[in-house]
Amino acid sequence: MISFFKFDFLITPYVIVFIYLFGAIIMPFIVLYFARRQNIKIDSPKLKFYMLIAFLVCELCWRIFCEFFMVYFKLLDVVK
């Protein structure tokens, strides 16, 4: 417990994992919400394909964003 208050133990890498999972699960719902808000009908196969590509790109960018912070905090552990 003392290491927690002396900041010898970092909790942020563990929090980032939960943030990543939350974002990865909620992202499809956000995309559908904005598609419906713009009154976009998702009937054509071409639009479904484009939405799938957009979803995969968003997931990849979200993963890279979270990995950046994980690497940053692992570098902090190495430097100590």
Phi, psi and omega in degrees: 000327180293324179296332177294316181282340176267003180061030172280336180247118182266130179264345185299320178301326178286325178291323180298325178298316179292323177296318178298312181298318179298314180294321181292327180280321186278340185301317178300324179291325177293317179298315179295323179299312181290329176294317179289327179295328178272008181057040177272124177271125185263062182257326185281143178297328180295317179292322177298320178296315179296323177292324177295317178297316179297319178297315180295321177294318178297318178297319179296315179296321178296318179296315180297319178300313180290324178295326177303314180290326177296316179296320179301314181287330175291326175296323176299322178293323181291322183293328183293000000 
